[in-house]
């Protein structure tokens, strides 16, 4: 009996601590997709083209309420391609919104295109 009570107490304590440590799901907002009003296409870096480096680059973009790119953060991709993608996305303009948002922008570099 004591073993069963102890097990139940530890299980309940574990569940309660997990519930209180997790952030509440209802308070999280999903990022709104803001439309792009002006895009700049990145230049394919010469070295990357010569080395036939291809692939996707993902950049997290913080967009100000007025639509300009406030900040960028590299999420993934080849270091030889990231700089070109970051330079291009910093010149993008998004539609005006009520507040600052965070967007994920993905570029696909392919030398055959």
C-alpha positions as CSV (number, residue, x, y, z in Angstrom):
1,X,0.0,0.0,0.0
2,X,2.7,2.5,0.9
3,X,4.5,1.9,-2.4
4,X,1.4,2.6,-4.3
5,X,0.6,5.8,-2.4
6,X,4.2,7.0,-2.9
7,X,4.0,6.2,-6.6
8,X,0.7,8.2,-6.9
9,X,2.2,11.1,-5.0
10,X,5.3,11.3,-7.2
11,X,3.3,10.9,-10.4
12,X,0.9,13.7,-9.3
13,X,3.8,15.9,-8.2
14,X,5.5,15.4,-11.6
15,X,2.3,16.2,-13.6
16,X,1.6,19.3,-11.6
17,X,5.2,20.6,-11.9
18,X,5.1,19.9,-15.7
19,X,1.8,21.8,-16.0
20,X,3.1,24.8,-14.2
21,X,6.5,24.9,-15.9
22,X,5.1,24.8,-19.4
23,X,4.1,28.1,-20.9
24,X,0.3,28.4,-21.4
25,X,-0.7,27.5,-24.9
26,X,-3.6,30.0,-25.0
27,X,-1.3,33.0,-24.6
28,X,1.0,32.2,-27.5
29,X,0.2,34.0,-30.7
30,X,1.0,32.5,-34.0
31,X,3.1,34.8,-36.2
32,X,1.0,36.6,-38.7
33,X,2.2,36.3,-42.3
34,X,2.8,39.9,-43.6
35,X,2.7,40.3,-47.3
36,X,5.8,41.5,-49.1
37,X,5.2,44.8,-51.0
38,X,8.8,45.0,-52.4
39,X,11.3,42.1,-52.9
40,X,15.0,42.3,-53.7
41,X,16.4,39.1,-55.3
42,X,19.8,38.1,-53.8
43,X,22.8,37.9,-56.1
44,X,24.2,34.5,-56.3
45,X,27.7,34.7,-54.8
46,X,30.4,34.1,-57.4
47,X,32.4,31.7,-55.2
48,X,29.2,29.7,-54.4
49,X,28.4,29.5,-58.1
50,X,32.0,28.4,-59.0
51,X,31.8,25.7,-56.2
52,X,28.3,24.7,-57.4
53,X,26.9,25.3,-53.9
54,X,23.1,25.1,-53.9
55,X,20.5,25.0,-51.2
56,X,18.0,26.8,-49.1
57,X,18.7,29.7,-46.7
58,X,16.3,30.6,-44.0
59,X,16.4,34.0,-42.3
60,X,14.2,35.2,-39.4
61,X,13.1,38.8,-40.2
62,X,11.8,41.2,-37.6
63,X,9.4,43.6,-39.4
64,X,8.5,47.0,-37.9
65,X,4.9,48.2,-37.9
66,X,5.7,50.5,-40.9
67,X,6.9,47.5,-43.0
68,X,10.6,48.0,-43.0
69,X,13.0,45.2,-41.9
70,X,14.2,46.0,-38.4
71,X,16.5,43.0,-37.8
72,X,17.5,39.7,-39.2
73,X,18.8,36.5,-37.8
74,X,20.2,33.5,-39.8
75,X,18.3,30.3,-39.1
76,X,20.0,28.0,-41.6
77,X,21.8,27.5,-44.8
78,X,25.3,27.6,-46.3
79,X,27.5,30.4,-44.9
80,X,28.5,31.2,-48.5
81,X,24.9,32.0,-49.3
82,X,23.7,33.6,-46.1
83,X,25.4,36.9,-46.6
84,X,23.8,37.5,-50.0
85,X,20.3,36.5,-48.7
86,X,20.6,38.7,-45.7
87,X,21.7,41.7,-47.7
88,X,18.7,41.2,-50.1
89,X,16.1,40.7,-47.4
90,X,17.2,43.8,-45.5
91,X,15.9,45.8,-48.5
92,X,12.5,44.1,-48.5
93,X,9.4,46.1,-47.6
94,X,6.3,44.5,-46.0
95,X,2.8,45.7,-45.8
96,X,2.0,48.0,-42.9
97,X,0.8,46.2,-39.8
98,X,-0.6,47.1,-36.3
99,X,2.6,45.8,-34.6
100,X,6.1,44.4,-35.0
101,X,6.1,40.8,-36.4
102,X,8.6,38.1,-37.0
103,X,8.6,36.3,-40.3
104,X,10.7,33.4,-41.7
105,X,12.0,34.1,-45.2
106,X,13.4,31.2,-47.3
107,X,15.6,31.6,-50.4
108,X,16.5,28.7,-52.7
109,X,19.8,29.1,-54.5
110,X,20.3,27.1,-57.6
111,X,22.9,28.1,-60.2
112,X,20.9,26.6,-63.1
113,X,18.2,29.2,-62.6
